[in-house]
Protein backbone atom coordinates (compact mmCIF):
# COMPACT_ATOMS: atom_id res chain seq x y z
CA UNK A 1 0.00 0.00 0.00
CA UNK A 2 1.37 3.41 -0.92
CA UNK A 3 2.67 5.25 2.13
CA UNK A 4 1.16 8.48 0.82
CA UNK A 5 -2.34 7.04 1.05
CA UNK A 6 -2.28 5.30 4.39
CA UNK A 7 -4.70 6.17 7.16
CA UNK A 8 -2.30 6.33 10.13
CA UNK A 9 -5.11 5.52 12.55
CA UNK A 10 -5.95 2.27 10.82
CA UNK A 11 -2.72 1.00 9.31
CA UNK A 12 -0.13 -0.98 11.28
CA UNK A 13 3.19 -1.25 9.41
CA UNK A 14 4.42 -4.81 8.90
CA UNK A 15 7.28 -6.06 11.01
CA UNK A 16 9.08 -9.34 11.63
CA UNK A 17 6.01 -10.72 13.44
CA UNK A 18 3.07 -9.68 11.29
CA UNK A 19 4.30 -8.46 7.93
CA UNK A 20 4.79 -10.01 4.55
CA UNK A 21 8.29 -9.58 3.22
CA UNK A 22 7.41 -7.82 -0.01
CA UNK A 23 5.00 -5.35 1.62
CA UNK A 24 7.58 -3.71 3.89
CA UNK A 25 7.66 0.07 3.23
CA UNK A 26 10.64 1.32 1.25
CA UNK A 27 12.81 3.44 3.58
CA UNK A 28 15.79 3.93 1.27
CA UNK A 29 17.61 7.24 1.12
CA UNK A 30 16.44 9.49 -1.75
CA UNK A 31 18.33 9.21 -5.03
CA UNK A 32 21.31 11.60 -4.74
CA UNK A 33 21.32 14.64 -7.03
CA UNK A 34 23.45 14.51 -10.14
CA UNK A 35 22.08 11.26 -11.53
CA UNK A 36 19.30 13.05 -13.38
CA UNK A 37 19.79 14.19 -16.95
CA UNK A 38 19.21 17.93 -17.23
CA UNK A 39 17.37 20.17 -14.79
CA UNK A 40 14.37 19.06 -12.81
CA UNK A 41 11.01 20.04 -14.23
CA UNK A 42 7.95 21.01 -12.26
CA UNK A 43 5.43 18.22 -11.95
CA UNK A 44 1.95 18.85 -13.27
CA UNK A 45 -0.35 19.09 -10.28
CA UNK A 46 -3.53 17.04 -10.44
CA UNK A 47 -6.68 18.83 -9.32
CA UNK A 48 -8.97 17.06 -6.88
CA UNK A 49 -12.58 16.64 -7.87
CA UNK A 50 -14.95 18.10 -5.26
CA UNK A 51 -17.92 16.12 -4.02
CA UNK A 52 -20.20 18.66 -5.68
CA UNK A 53 -18.51 18.20 -9.05
CA UNK A 54 -18.11 14.46 -9.12
CA UNK A 55 -20.74 12.19 -10.54
CA UNK A 56 -19.67 8.68 -9.68
CA UNK A 57 -22.40 6.98 -11.66
CA UNK A 58 -21.47 8.91 -14.79
CA UNK A 59 -17.78 8.19 -14.24
CA UNK A 60 -18.42 4.44 -13.80
CA UNK A 61 -20.42 4.46 -17.04
CA UNK A 62 -17.46 6.08 -18.81
CA UNK A 63 -15.09 3.60 -17.15
CA UNK A 64 -17.03 0.58 -18.38
CA UNK A 65 -17.37 2.09 -21.86
CA UNK A 66 -13.61 2.69 -22.05
CA UNK A 67 -12.92 -0.86 -20.86
CA UNK A 68 -15.22 -2.12 -23.63
CA UNK A 69 -13.15 -0.26 -26.23
CA UNK A 70 -9.91 -1.71 -24.79
CA UNK A 71 -11.37 -5.23 -25.05
CA UNK A 72 -12.65 -4.71 -28.59
CA UNK A 73 -9.25 -3.40 -29.69
CA UNK A 74 -7.57 -6.50 -28.26
CA UNK A 75 -10.10 -8.81 -29.92
CA UNK A 76 -9.47 -7.17 -33.28
CA UNK A 77 -5.70 -7.39 -32.98
CA UNK A 78 -5.28 -3.67 -32.33
CA UNK A 79 -3.01 -2.30 -29.67
CA UNK A 80 -1.13 -4.66 -27.38
CA UNK A 81 -1.69 -7.78 -25.35
CA UNK A 82 -2.74 -5.60 -22.41
CA UNK A 83 -5.74 -6.90 -20.51
CA UNK A 84 -8.64 -4.87 -19.17
CA UNK A 85 -6.63 -4.23 -16.00
CA UNK A 86 -4.02 -2.17 -17.88
CA UNK A 87 -5.96 1.06 -18.01
CA UNK A 88 -3.34 3.64 -17.02
CA UNK A 89 -2.83 6.25 -19.72
CA UNK A 90 -5.85 5.08 -21.69
CA UNK A 91 -8.00 7.93 -23.10
CA UNK A 92 -11.74 8.21 -22.60
CA UNK A 93 -12.11 7.81 -18.85
CA UNK A 94 -12.53 11.42 -17.80
CA UNK A 95 -11.69 12.78 -14.36
CA UNK A 96 -11.31 10.26 -11.52
CA UNK A 97 -13.38 11.13 -8.43
CA UNK A 98 -10.99 11.84 -5.56
CA UNK A 99 -11.70 11.99 -1.85
CA UNK A 100 -9.61 12.21 1.31
CA UNK A 101 -11.35 9.47 3.27
CA UNK A 102 -8.30 7.22 3.33
CA UNK A 103 -7.96 3.72 1.90
CA UNK A 104 -11.07 2.27 3.55
CA UNK A 105 -14.52 3.78 3.01
CA UNK A 106 -16.40 1.18 5.06
CA UNK A 107 -15.43 -1.43 7.69
CA UNK A 108 -15.68 -4.39 5.31
CA UNK A 109 -12.91 -2.95 3.15
CA UNK A 110 -10.48 -2.97 6.08
CA UNK A 111 -11.40 -6.58 6.78
CA UNK A 112 -10.93 -7.39 3.09
CA UNK A 113 -7.39 -6.01 3.30
CA UNK A 114 -6.61 -8.11 6.39
CA UNK A 115 -8.12 -11.31 4.97
CA UNK A 116 -6.22 -10.89 1.72
CA UNK A 117 -2.90 -10.40 3.50
CA UNK A 118 -3.53 -13.57 5.51
CA UNK A 119 -4.48 -15.47 2.35
CA UNK A 120 -1.35 -14.30 0.54
CA UNK A 121 0.88 -15.55 3.33
CA UNK A 122 -0.98 -18.82 3.84
CA UNK A 123 -0.97 -19.61 0.11
CA UNK A 124 2.68 -18.64 -0.40
CA UNK A 125 2.21 -15.88 -2.97
CA UNK A 126 4.66 -12.99 -3.36
CA UNK A 127 3.21 -9.57 -4.22
CA UNK A 128 3.90 -9.96 -7.94
CA UNK A 129 1.97 -13.25 -8.00
CA UNK A 130 -0.78 -11.55 -5.97
CA UNK A 131 -1.07 -8.78 -8.56
CA UNK A 132 -1.18 -11.31 -11.37
CA UNK A 133 -4.08 -12.99 -9.59
CA UNK A 134 -6.12 -9.78 -9.83
CA UNK A 135 -5.06 -9.36 -13.46
CA UNK A 136 -6.61 -12.75 -14.19
CA UNK A 137 -10.07 -11.59 -13.13
CA UNK A 138 -12.62 -12.28 -15.86
CA UNK A 139 -12.74 -9.45 -18.40
CA UNK A 140 -16.53 -9.22 -18.09
CA UNK A 141 -16.34 -8.96 -14.29
CA UNK A 142 -13.35 -6.65 -13.91
CA UNK A 143 -15.09 -3.31 -14.64
CA UNK A 144 -18.08 -4.28 -12.50
CA UNK A 145 -16.07 -4.94 -9.33
CA UNK A 146 -14.87 -2.40 -6.80
CA UNK A 147 -11.20 -2.23 -5.83
CA UNK A 148 -11.58 -4.19 -2.59
CA UNK A 149 -13.99 -6.68 -4.16
CA UNK A 150 -11.16 -7.68 -6.49
CA UNK A 151 -8.96 -8.24 -3.44
CA UNK A 152 -11.53 -10.50 -1.76
CA UNK A 153 -12.01 -12.59 -4.90
CA UNK A 154 -8.26 -12.86 -5.27
CA UNK A 155 -7.94 -14.00 -1.65
CA UNK A 156 -10.15 -16.98 -2.49
CA UNK A 157 -8.21 -17.57 -5.72
CA UNK A 158 -4.89 -17.65 -3.86
CA UNK A 159 -6.18 -20.01 -1.16
CA UNK A 160 -7.52 -22.42 -3.78
CA UNK A 161 -4.49 -22.30 -6.09
CA UNK A 162 -2.17 -22.50 -3.09
CA UNK A 163 -3.81 -25.72 -1.97
CA UNK A 164 -5.02 -24.25 1.34
CA UNK A 165 -8.72 -24.87 0.67
CA UNK A 166 -10.67 -27.01 -1.79
CA UNK A 167 -12.06 -25.25 -4.90
CA UNK A 168 -15.65 -25.52 -3.65
CA UNK A 169 -14.88 -25.00 0.06
CA UNK A 170 -16.38 -21.52 0.34
CA UNK A 171 -19.52 -22.40 -1.63
CA UNK A 172 -19.90 -25.51 0.53
CA UNK A 173 -19.65 -23.43 3.71
CA UNK A 174 -22.26 -20.96 2.44
CA UNK A 175 -24.57 -23.81 1.40
CA UNK A 176 -23.92 -25.72 4.66
CA UNK A 177 -22.78 -28.88 2.89
CA UNK A 178 -19.57 -30.96 2.74
CA UNK A 179 -16.95 -30.07 0.16
CA UNK A 180 -16.90 -32.24 -2.94
CA UNK A 181 -13.38 -31.45 -4.08
CA UNK A 182 -9.88 -31.78 -2.63
CA UNK A 183 -7.39 -29.02 -1.92
CA UNK A 184 -4.40 -29.18 -4.25
CA UNK A 185 -1.64 -26.68 -4.98
CA UNK A 186 -1.79 -25.76 -8.66
CA UNK A 187 0.20 -22.52 -8.81
CA UNK A 188 3.81 -21.77 -9.66
CA UNK A 189 3.76 -18.80 -7.25
CA UNK A 190 6.28 -18.74 -4.42
CA UNK A 191 6.62 -16.67 -1.23
CA UNK A 192 8.80 -13.58 -1.22
CA UNK A 193 12.44 -14.61 -1.03
CA UNK A 194 13.75 -11.48 0.67
CA UNK A 195 12.42 -8.45 2.49
CA UNK A 196 13.65 -5.83 0.05
CA UNK A 197 12.76 -5.62 -3.64
CA UNK A 198 16.24 -4.31 -4.44
CA UNK A 199 18.54 -6.84 -6.09
CA UNK A 200 21.84 -6.54 -7.95
CA UNK A 201 21.67 -7.71 -11.58
CA UNK A 202 24.49 -10.03 -12.69
CA UNK A 203 25.29 -7.97 -15.79
CA UNK A 204 26.21 -4.27 -16.08
CA UNK A 205 23.46 -1.91 -17.32
CA UNK A 206 22.96 -1.83 -21.08
CA UNK A 207 21.87 1.81 -21.20
CA UNK A 208 23.34 5.10 -20.02
CA UNK A 209 21.87 8.52 -19.28
CA UNK A 210 20.92 10.22 -22.53
CA UNK A 211 20.44 7.00 -24.52
CA UNK A 212 17.41 6.97 -26.78
CA UNK A 213 15.40 3.79 -26.33
CA UNK A 214 12.30 2.16 -27.75
CA UNK A 215 9.82 0.27 -25.60
CA UNK A 216 9.16 -3.25 -26.81
CA UNK A 217 5.79 -5.01 -26.78
CA UNK A 218 4.19 -6.47 -23.70
CA UNK A 219 4.46 -10.24 -23.36
CA UNK A 220 1.74 -11.94 -25.38
CA UNK A 221 1.28 -15.02 -23.19
CA UNK A 222 -0.89 -13.31 -20.58
CA UNK A 223 1.82 -13.45 -17.94
CA UNK A 224 2.42 -10.72 -15.39
CA UNK A 225 4.15 -7.57 -16.55
CA UNK A 226 4.76 -4.10 -15.12
CA UNK A 227 5.06 -2.58 -18.58
CA UNK A 228 2.31 0.05 -19.08
CA UNK A 229 0.56 -0.55 -22.38
CA UNK A 230 0.43 3.13 -23.32
CA UNK A 231 4.22 3.32 -23.81
CA UNK A 232 4.58 0.18 -25.97
CA UNK A 233 6.42 0.93 -29.20
CA UNK A 234 7.19 4.51 -28.14
CA UNK A 235 10.61 6.13 -28.07
CA UNK A 236 12.06 8.07 -25.16
CA UNK A 237 15.30 9.07 -23.45
CA UNK A 238 16.90 7.53 -20.36
CA UNK A 239 17.10 10.32 -17.76
CA UNK A 240 17.60 8.47 -14.50
CA UNK A 241 19.25 5.25 -13.32
CA UNK A 242 17.11 3.61 -10.65
CA UNK A 243 19.34 0.68 -9.68
CA UNK A 244 18.58 -3.03 -9.75
CA UNK A 245 15.30 -4.61 -8.68
CA UNK A 246 13.50 -7.95 -8.62
CA UNK A 247 11.92 -8.51 -12.04
CA UNK A 248 8.15 -8.87 -11.45
CA UNK A 249 7.56 -10.66 -14.76
CA UNK A 250 9.68 -13.59 -13.52
CA UNK A 251 8.98 -13.33 -9.79
CA UNK A 252 5.21 -13.67 -10.31
CA UNK A 253 5.67 -17.08 -11.91
CA UNK A 254 8.13 -18.81 -9.61
CA UNK A 255 11.10 -18.07 -11.89
CA UNK A 256 13.30 -16.57 -9.20
CA UNK A 257 14.28 -12.96 -8.54
CA UNK A 258 15.88 -12.41 -11.99
CA UNK A 259 17.22 -8.94 -11.00
CA UNK A 260 17.05 -6.29 -13.72
CA UNK A 261 18.12 -2.67 -14.04
CA UNK A 262 15.38 -0.03 -13.94
CA UNK A 263 15.50 3.30 -15.76
CA UNK A 264 13.32 6.39 -15.76
CA UNK A 265 12.56 6.99 -19.42
CA UNK A 266 11.26 10.39 -20.48
CA UNK A 267 8.69 10.76 -23.27
CA UNK A 268 7.16 13.79 -24.95
CA UNK A 269 3.43 13.71 -24.21
CA UNK A 270 2.58 14.20 -27.90
CA UNK A 271 4.43 10.97 -28.64
CA UNK A 272 2.12 9.07 -26.29
CA UNK A 273 -1.27 10.65 -26.98
CA UNK A 274 -2.75 12.82 -29.72
CA UNK A 275 -2.57 16.57 -29.08
CA UNK A 276 -1.32 16.05 -25.51
CA UNK A 277 1.24 18.83 -25.56
CA UNK A 278 5.00 19.03 -25.26
CA UNK A 279 5.37 18.45 -21.54
CA UNK A 280 7.43 15.44 -20.48
CA UNK A 281 6.22 12.15 -18.98
CA UNK A 282 8.61 9.89 -17.07
CA UNK A 283 7.99 6.17 -16.71
CA UNK A 284 10.09 3.68 -14.72
CA UNK A 285 10.85 0.71 -16.97
CA UNK A 286 12.77 -2.52 -16.50
CA UNK A 287 15.68 -3.13 -18.87
CA UNK A 288 14.07 -6.14 -20.65
CA UNK A 289 11.30 -3.82 -21.82
CA UNK A 290 13.78 -1.63 -23.71
CA UNK A 291 15.86 -1.74 -26.86
CA UNK A 292 18.17 0.83 -28.42
CA UNK A 293 16.30 3.21 -30.71
N, C-alpha and C positions, 0 to 999 in steps of 0.2 A: 504494500500500500504506500502511496506517495506520501512522504513526510509532510509535504505542504498541504495535504488535505486531511490530516488526521484530526480527530476530535480528542484533545488531550484528556478530557474527562472520561472518555470511554475506551481509549486505546492503551493497552499495556504492551510495551515493547518486548519482543522475544528475548529470551536469555538462554543460558545453558539448560535450564530446567523445562521451559515451556515453549521455546521457539523452534521453528523449522530453519534449517541452516541457510536456505537460499532466500529467506524473508528478512534476514537481519539488515537493519538500516545501514546505508553506506555512510561511513564517517571519515572517509578519506580527506586529506588536505586538498584544497582547491588546486586546479591546474595552475602551475606558476606562470606568470606573464612571460611573453617572449616566444611562446610556442605557437601563437596565433599568427596567421598570415595577414599583414596589413593592420589597420586600426580597427578597433571595435566599433560596431555600428549599434545605434539605438534599436532596441527591440520594439516591434509594433505592439502596442498595448491593446489587449482585447477589452471590449466594453461589456460589462455585465448587463444582462437583460432583466429589467425590473419585473416584479410580479404583475404590475399593471399592464406591461407590454407583452408579456409572454402569453402564448396560447398553446398549451401543451398538446391539446387534441390536434390542432392544426399542424404543429411540428411533427407529431407522430405520424400523421397522414403523409407529410412530405418525406419523412424518414422511410416509411414502408414503400413509397413510390420510388424513391431513389434506390433502395435495395432491389426492387423489381428490375430496374434498368441495369444494375450491376449484374444480376443473374442472367438477364436476357443477352447481355453482351458476351458473357462467358459461354452461354449455350450456342451462340452464333460464331464462336471463335474469335470474338473481338476482345481487345484488351489482353489481360494476363490470366494466369491461373488463380488469381486472387479469389478467395471465397467471399461470402456475404459479410464475413466478420471484418474484412479489410476495407474499412470505409473511410479511414483518414485521408484527407485531401480530395475526396470525391466531391464533385460539384452537385448542386441541386438539393442540399439539405436545409439551407437557410440557417438562421441563428439558433444556437443551442441554448435552451433555457438554463439559466445559472442561478443557484441559490447559495446561501451561506449556512445551511443547516448541518453541515458536516457529512460524513460518509453514510450515516444511517438515518433514514427518515421515519422509520418505525421500528419497534422492538424486534420484530421478526427478522429484519435485515441484519441486526447485530448477531442474532442467533445463527443466521445463515452463514455469516463469516466464521463464527466459531466452529460450527459443524464441518464446514468445508476444510478448515485447517486441520481438524482432527482426522477427517477422511484422507487428506493428502498424506499425512504422516503414517496412518495405519496402512494405507495401500502402497506406500513406497513410491510416491511420485515426486520428482523435483518440480520446481516452478515452471520450467519450460514444458514439461509433460502435462502439467496442470493446464497451462494456457492452450496447449494443443487439444486438450479435452473439450474446452469451450468452443474452439474453432470447429470441432466436429459436430456441433449442434446442427440438427436438420435445417436446411436452408429455408424451408417453409415456416419453421418455428422461430428461427433466430430473431427476426424483426418484431415478433409478437411478444417476446419475453423481456422482462425488465432485467436490469444488470444483475441483481442479487438472485433472481430466479434462475439465471444461467449458472450461477455458482452452486445453487442447491442441486440442480439437475446434474451438474458435473461431479458433485460429491457422490451421488449415487453411482455415476458412471465409473469413478475411480474405485469405489469399494467393490463393485462387481468385477471390473477388469483386473483389479489387484488380488482377487480371490478371497476377499474378506467376507463377502456375503454372496449368497446364491443370486442368480439373475432375477428370480421372481420373489426374493425374500421380502421386499418392501410391499409389493402387491399382496403377498400372502398375509403379512401382518395387518394390512388395512382390511382385508377380507376375512380375517380371523380364521385362516386355514393353514395347513402345513405347507411348507415349500415343496415344489415338485422338481426342482433342479438342484444341482450341486455346485458349491463354490469352487471356482478354478481360476488360477491366475492366467490371464491371456494377453497381458501387455508386455511390451519391451521396455516400459518406463522403469527407472531406477531412482532411489533416493538421492538427494543432493550429496555430493562426494566431498564437499568442503564448505566452510562457512562463507567465504568470500567468493564473488563471481570473477574476481581478477585472476588471471592465469597467464603465464609467460609462454608465448608461442615458440615452437622449436626453431623456426626460421626467421631471419631478419625481415622487417617490413618491406613490401614490394614498392610502396609509394612514398613520396616525399612531399613536403609542403610545396604547393604551387603546381603539382602535377594535375593535368587534366585527365579525368576518368569518365568512363561510361558505365552506367549501372546495367548489369545483365538482367535476364528474366528471372522471375520467381520460379522455384522448383515446381515442376508440373505434376508431381506424384501425389500432391495433397498433403505432403509432410509439413511440419512446423517450420515457419520462417519468420524472421523479424524484418524482412525487407518490405517496406511500404510500397504497395502497388503503384502509387502515383509517381514514383521516380523511376520506374522500370524503363530502360532504354534511353534515359535522359543523360546529358553530359553536364558535369560540374567540375569544380576545382577543390582539391584537398586543401583545407585551411587550418586543420588542427589534428594533431596526433593524440589519440585518446588511450593509448596503451593496449595491452592484451587482455582478452576476456574470454570466458567460456563461450563456445559457439552454440547458441540455442538450437540451431537446426540439427545438430548432432546430439546434444544433451537431451533433447526431448524424446529421443528414440533409443536410448540405451547405448549410444555409440561413443561414450566417454566424453571427456571435457572438450577435446579437440580445440585447444586455445587458438584464437585468431586475433589479428590486429584490428582495431576499430579506428575509423577516421571520421571527422566531421567534414562533409562534402557540401560545398556551397553552390546553390543553383540560382539562376535568375528566375524570378517568378513567372515571367512571360514564357520561359522554356518549359514550365510545368503545366500552366493553365492558360487558356486564351484570354488575352487582354487583362492580365493580372498585374501588370506594372513591372517596373524595373528594380524593385526592392529585392533583397537577397533572402533566400531560405536555406537554412543549414539542417542537414539530416545526418545523424550518426549511422554509419554503415560498416558492416563487417567486410574484411578484405575479400572473402570469396564472392561477394556480390559485385565486385568491381573489376574492370579491365581497363587497360590504357586506351585513351581516346586517340 
